[in-house]
Amino acid sequence: GQQVMQIPQYQHVQEGEDFTTYCNSSTTLSNIQWYKQRPGGHPVFLIQLVKSGEVKKQKRLTFQFGEAKKNSSLHITATQTTDVGTYFCAGRNYGGSQGNLIFGKGTKLSVKP
Amino acid sequence: DVKVTQSSRYLVKRTGEKVFLECVQDMDHENMFWYRQDPGLGLRLIYFSYDVKMKEKGDIPEGYSVSREKKERFSLILESASTNQTSMYLCASSPGQGTQPQHFGDGTRLSIL
């Protein structure tokens, strides 16, 4: 069935280094959402991208939605220890079941101080 | 602020038992979801519901059933628990419009012995 592939599965960085996670869908998405799950916590919504080629920023986080609406990325500039967690992308198909999201498997980020 | 409450944070049951996981949301959301989360597999959708008494199968419904008798409550039922159902179970809710984010509960870590 429909899949959203997310890479890498794990990323270990030194504090201050940049970090990027990528999502790819086999079909065109109507929108894509990003979530962050802190260790021991639950996924928390970060942002949604809807338009082709859209770029949004939240402080050190930059989110992009591809022109074909099949891929997306999250880039963190100058990571901090507070960025530790697992980042999930979640896409919605056109005509998909109401409210239903397809989650990537997540990228687990660890930051060494 | 949206509150999604799962009845138990930790639960230990025995093989063959019938297990009920309860989830309640306080924001009058139409959509409710049950996921299981396993290391390396991300979030996998078990069942979802977009209205009272309505339900749809997700990606891994086998061995599970659900009940939604009231809008605010969505129950996940393990008909006859097995050890391979040991996992973290996450409930989520979202408003009826397809572009809205999902709000997650804290999760139930279920161990089947």
Boltz contact constraints between the chains, C-beta under 6 A:
constraints:
  - contact:
      token1: [A, 31]
      token2: [B, 99]
      max_distance: 6.0
  - contact:
      token1: [A, 33]
      token2: [B, 101]
      max_distance: 6.0
  - contact:
      token1: [A, 42]
      token2: [B, 104]
      max_distance: 6.0
  - contact:
      token1: [A, 42]
      token2: [B, 106]
      max_distance: 6.0
  - contact:
      token1: [A, 42]
      token2: [B, 107]
      max_distance: 6.0
  - contact:
      token1: [A, 43]
      token2: [B, 104]
      max_distance: 6.0
  - contact:
      token1: [A, 45]
      token2: [B, 101]
      max_distance: 6.0
  - contact:
      token1: [A, 98]
      token2: [B, 50]
      max_distance: 6.0
  - contact:
      token1: [A, 98]
      token2: [B, 98]
      max_distance: 6.0
  - contact:
      token1: [A, 99]
      token2: [B, 31]
      max_distance: 6.0
  - contact:
      token1: [A, 99]
      token2: [B, 94]
      max_distance: 6.0
  - contact:
      token1: [A, 99]
      token2: [B, 98]
      max_distance: 6.0
  - contact:
      token1: [A, 103]
      token2: [B, 42]
      max_distance: 6.0
  - contact:
      token1: [A, 103]
      token2: [B, 43]
      max_distance: 6.0
  - contact:
      token1: [A, 105]
      token2: [B, 42]
      max_distance: 6.0
  - contact:
      token1: [A, 106]
      token2: [B, 42]
      max_distance: 6.0
